[in-house]
């Protein structure tokens, strides 16, 4: 079931002690229970589940709550964001009966950047035969390399290894080499933005187990393993941003963010016709289209005018014309992003479109024409048990965070400790401290240099 949406900005202060007391009385969550929180520009989505069979998941509860505390993927109002997170978590607690104390938190925004880097691993193997322990060692770093000020680590994903100049090797254990190099995709975020997100989560009474890059999560939920292996691009259109992620040989190779999302589609309608955001959102969902010739949907629309006593009469085509023009602009920005990414024709030869705005009629075809490559809409298709209502692009990120948490996260207890890792810090004491040692998907003992770069 999905909990009913409700505003969290008008809570009564007197009810708060009772709510907190209710949370304390709930049963502690089992160790295998995982909570994923997608903190979006327009909503907070919380999903609770656990592993079901071989890499499958079972969703126990989910909740979606409106949120107006973010702007283009970045937290602008900590209190409003904390309220939305708190209410969304409270709703899944009421459904499951479990107290939620920690969660995996999605992160995106225009502050996200990446670097693909190659480093040498140590001084080479002692016997010439590569072992798992030797792969876990920290890479050597050049004397001029240092962490970039104001950036904090989100992910460091080992993509492949190079042995004696031969690159593209995924698992070199058991091979012979005197020189081992590792290629790593390092994703970082701006310190002020991550700190605000962390503070909002903390004020909601939740501790962060790990941050998860939202478009990476969406890719896990809606792209097939074959697409990620052969090479494909995910375009995730969220409320405030459009995230662009490239995959090659099963690994992420490019990360980009466009500061345009579904909010701008709605805002165009609100500003053009001087109506409320809520009325504009309703008109977008009912009459919005990216089609050149949308179907006839009635003779007229009535929109309330802000500060006026009379409604404005419009044709459905007036709404679809606005949304089509915004969709064309977004397609142009995606094309520019791909042109500048230099990720290669093979990777960009297939595009998967997801996120709530991908439901806009005609958008897939418009993107296909603009990008001149095959484009399909990606919806969550998972092994396991989850409500049919969640087979919708709006849940791609939340489900993907849950998948990443269940299948790809490595807890600090099972990771190799290295001296270099201890100096890579991501946030507030007691909340994000030690995160660099926890978030290395497919990485053990990685050395992280966080500076912006290109593939």
N, C-alpha and C positions, 0 to 999 in steps of 0.2 A: 504494500500500500504506500501511497505518497501522502505525507502530512499536508494539511491545508496550509496555503500561503497566508501569512498575516504580517502586518507591519510590526516592526519592533521599536519604532522610534517614539511610541506614545505609551510606554510601559508605566505602570503606577509604582512609585518607589516603595509603597507599603507592601506590595506583593513580593518584592525581591527576597526578603528573609525567608518567606514560606517556600519560594522556589528553590533557594539554596539548600534549605533543610530537606526538601524532597529529593534533591540530587544526592545529598549525603546518605539518605536512607536506601538508595538504590543498590542493587547487587553489584559488586565489583566486576568489571568486564573480564571474561576469560582471557588467558594469555594469547590465544590464537585469534582473538577478535581484532580486526583492523578498522580504523576510522579514517576516511579520506574526506578532506574539506576543500572544495573548489571555491575560492574567494574571488568572485567575479565582479565586474563593474556594475552590473545590475542585479545580481543575486548571489546568495551563498547557498551552495548545494553540499549537503553532508550525506555520505553513504557509509553504512556499516556492514561488514561482511567478513567472511573467512574463506580459507581454501576449501575447494570441493573437488576431490579427485586429483588428477594429474594436471596442474596448472589451470584448473578451473576455479570459479568463485561462486559463492552463495551469498546473495545480498539479503540481509535480514531487515533492513529498514533504510529509508532515504527521506530527505526533507529538503524542500526548496523555500527559501525565505528572501523577500526583496531586500536589496541593499543599496543605499545611496551614499556610501562612505568612500567610494573609489572614483577616480577620474582617469580614464584611459589605462585601466589596469593597475594604477598606483593608488595606494591608500591616501586619501586627502582628509578624511575625518576619522580619527582613530576610534572615538567613542561610538559613532554610528556603525562602523565596521564591527567593532566588538559586540555591539548589541545584536547585529544580524547573525554573527557566528554563534553567540550564546543561545539565541532562540532556535537556530537550526539544529544545534547539538541537543538542546533540550527536547526538541520534538522527536529525534531518533531515540533519545533516552527513554521517553515516555512509551515509545513503541516496543523497544527491546526489553525494558526493565533494567538495563545495565547503566552504570555510571561511567561516563566517558571522561577520562582524565588526560589523554594524549591523542594526537592525530598527525597524519601526514598532510601537509599543507601545500596547495598549489601556488605557484608564483609565476607571474609574467609581467609585462610592462615594457615601455620604451627604454627602460634603463638596462635591459638585458643585452649582453654582448658575449662573444665567444672568441676563442682562438684555437686553431688546430696546430699542435706543436709536436715536434719530434725531439726526444732526448735519449741519451745513451744510458743504459742500465749498468751502473757500477763499472768495474774494471774488467768485466768478462768472467767467464766461468773458470773454476779451478781445474776441472777435469776435461773441459771442452763439451761436456754433456749438460744440457740445460735442465734444471730442476724447477719445481714449483716455488721452492724457497728463494731461488735466485730471481725469479720473475717478480717476487714480492718486494725486492729491494727498491729503494728510491733511486730514480734516475740522477745522473750527474747533471749539474747545472753550470752554465757558463758564468764567469765572474761578474759580468755586467747585468745579469738577469736578476730581477727582483719583483716582488709583488707590486701591483699598481695601487697607489693610494686611493681610498674611497671605493674600492671594489671588494665584494665578498663572494666567496665560492658558493655555487649551487650544485654543479655536477662536474666530475672529471671522469670521462668514460674512455677507457682504453679501447682503441679501435683495431689495431694490428701491431705486428712486430716486424722489424727488419733485422735479418741475420747476415752479417758480412756483406751488406749492400743489397741483398735480395729482400724486397719489401712485400707487404701484403700477407704476411703469415699470421694466422689467427691464434694458433696454439703451438708454440715452439717447444713444449716440454718433450724431452727425449731426443731432441735434435742436437747437432754438434755445431758449436760456434764459439769464437773468441770475442766477438763484438755483437752486442744485442742493443737494439734501439727500439723505442716504443713510441707509437703515434697515439696521442690523446686529444679528445675533444673536451675542452674546458669551457664551461659556461659560468659566467659571473653576473652579479647584479650590483646596482648602486647601493652603497651602504645605507644612506638615509632612507631609501625606499624599503629595503629589507628590514631595517630597524622599526619602521612604522608598522609594517605587517606583523612583525614579531610582537610588538607592543599590543596591537589589537587582539591577537590570538591570546596573549598572556592575560589581558584584561577580561577576556571571555572565560577565563578559568581553565584554559587548555594549554598543555605543554606541547611543543613541537618535537615530534620524533625525527622528522626530516622534512626539508623542503623538496618539492618535486617540480621541475619545469613543466608547465601545463601543456604546451604543444607536444612535448615528448610523451607525456601521458596520453594525450588524445591519439597520437600515432599508434600507441600500443593497443588502444581500444578499437580503432576503426580501420587500420591497415592490415593487410594479410602479411604473414611472414615472407611470402614470395615477393610481394611488392617491396618490402623493406630490403630484401636480399638483392633484387635486380636493380633497384634504384627508383625512388619516387619522392615526390614532394607533398607534404601535408600543408594545407592552407586552412587554418582553424580560425573562423570568424566569430570572435567573442563579442561581448557587449561593448567594450571600449577599445579593443585592439584586434588586429588580425595577425596571428602568429604564423610564420612560414618556417618549416623545418624540412631539411633534406635528409634522406636516408640512403645509404649505400652499403652493400654487403652486410645488411642486417644491422648496421650501426648508424647513429646520428652523425652527420658530417657538416651540417649547416644549421644555424639558428638565427632567425631574423624576426623583427617585430615592426608592423605597420600601425601607426597610431590612429586607425580608423576601424570602427566596428559597427555593430547593430545600433548603438546609441546614435550615431550620426544619421542613420537612415530615419530614425524617429524624430530627431531634432530638426532635420530639414523640413518635415511636415509641420512641426510645432511652430517654427520660426516663420515659414512661408505663409501660413494661414492664421497666425496669431492665436493659436489654440493651446490647450494644456498638454503637457507631456503625456499624461494618461490617455487623453482622447487621441493624440497623434499615434501612440503605440497601438491602440485598438484599430485605428484606421489602417495602419501599416499591415497588421496581421490579417485584416479582412480584405483589403483591396490592393496592398502592395504587390508589385510584380517587376521582374526584370525582362519580361517578354516584350518583343517589339510590338506585338498585337495581342494584348491580354484579352481574355474573354469578357464579354459584357456582363457586369455584375450588378445590374440595376440602373435606374435612371439618375439618382442623385444621392448624395451623402449630406448629412447635417453635422457640422462641427461646431461646438461651443466656442465663442470668441472671448478671449481673455479680457475681463473688464467690461464686457458688453452684455446687453440684455437679449440680443437676438442671435440665433444660430446662423452659421455661414453655409450656404448651399453650394455643393461641389458635385462634379461628376467623378465616378470611380477612376476615370482616366487621368484626372488631375493628380491623384495619389500615385498611380502606377508610373506616371511620367517622372515624378520626383524620385521614386525609388529606383527606376531604371537608370536615371542619370547618375545617381550615387553609386549604383552597382557598376556602371561603366568606368567611373573614376577609380573604384576599388580594384577592378580588373587591371586597369592601367598601372596602378601602384604595385600590384602583385607582379606584373610583367617586368616592371623596372627593377623590383627586388631580385627577381630571378636573373635578370641580365647582369646586375651588379655582383651577384653572388659568386660567379665563376665556378659553380658546382659541376658543370659539365652537362652535355646534352643527354647522356644516359640517365642521369638522376632526374632531370627535369622533363623527361619524356612521358611521365605519368604523374597526374595531380589528383589528390584525394581532397575533396572539400568537405569540411565538417563545421560544427558549431551551430548555434541556433539560427543564425542568419542564412545558413546554407539551405534552409527550408523555403526561402523566398522563391516563388515560382519563376522559372526561367533563368535562375542564376547559374546553374551548372552549364547550360548551353551557352550563355553569354561568356562565361569563363573559358569554355572550350574554344569559342571563336576568337577570343582575345589572345589566348596563350598558344593556339594552334597545336595543341596536344590533347590526348585523351584525358577527360576529366570525369570523375564520378563522385557522387555524394557518399560519404562514409558515415555509417551508423554502427553503434556498438553491436558486434556479433560475437558472443562469448560462449565458452564452454562453462556449464554450470547452471545455476538457478538464479534468475533475477526477473523482476516484474516486466511484463511485455511493454508497459508504458515507457520503460527506460531504453527501448530500442529506438532512440531518437538522438539526433546529433547534439541536442542541448545537454545530454548527459555524458558525452564523450570524454570530457576532461575528468569528471568525478570518477567514472568507472576506470579510466586509465590510471589515475592516481592509486586506486585500490589495487589494480593489477600490478603496478610497479611495486607497491608496498608488499604485496604477497609473494611475488615471484622474483623480484630483482634486488630488493633491499638487503643489505648486509649490516647486521647490528654491530656495534663497537666490540662486543665480546668475542666475535669470531674473526676480527680483522687483525692483520699484522701491524703492530705498532712500529713507527719509524720516527726518528728524530725530526725529519723535515715536516711531517704531518702536524706535529704539535704546534708549529708556528702558524698554521693556516686557520684563522679563526673567523667565524661567521656571525657572531651576534651576542646577544645579551647573556649575562652570566646566569647559569641555571636554566637557560632556555635553548640557546643555540650553541653553547660552548661545546667544543668537540665535534661540531657537525661535519667538519672536513673529514674526520675519520669514519663517519657513518654513511655518507652519501655516495661513496665511490662505487657506482654500479659497474660490475665487471672489473673493478680496480682493487688491487690489494697493495697497500703501501705506495700510493702514487705521490709524486711531488707536483705541487700545483703552483704555476705562475699565472696570475690572473690579470691579463691585459687584453684589450680588444684586438681582434684580428680578423682575417678572412681565410677561407679555405684555400 
